[in-house]
Amino acid sequence: KSLRDIEKNWKKDDPRYPDELPDDDFYPQLTLQLGLERLAATLAWCDKSIARIDRRS
């Protein structure tokens, strides 16, 4: 399962997602959000780096 799948299913299964989750789920959700945002930032960096490499060729 991907992080996006986990988030999608969690949203679908729990109407409290994300801000009204109980403490036992709230902090793991913050960790999931960190993973999603880090992944997005890494992919954006990769795209920009590839574009810079292509311009040098």
Residue pairs with C-beta under 8 A, 6 or more apart in sequence:
3 32
3 35
3 36
3 39
4 36
6 32
7 32
7 36
10 17
10 29
10 32
11 17
11 18
14 21
14 25
16 22
17 29
18 26
18 29
18 33
21 29
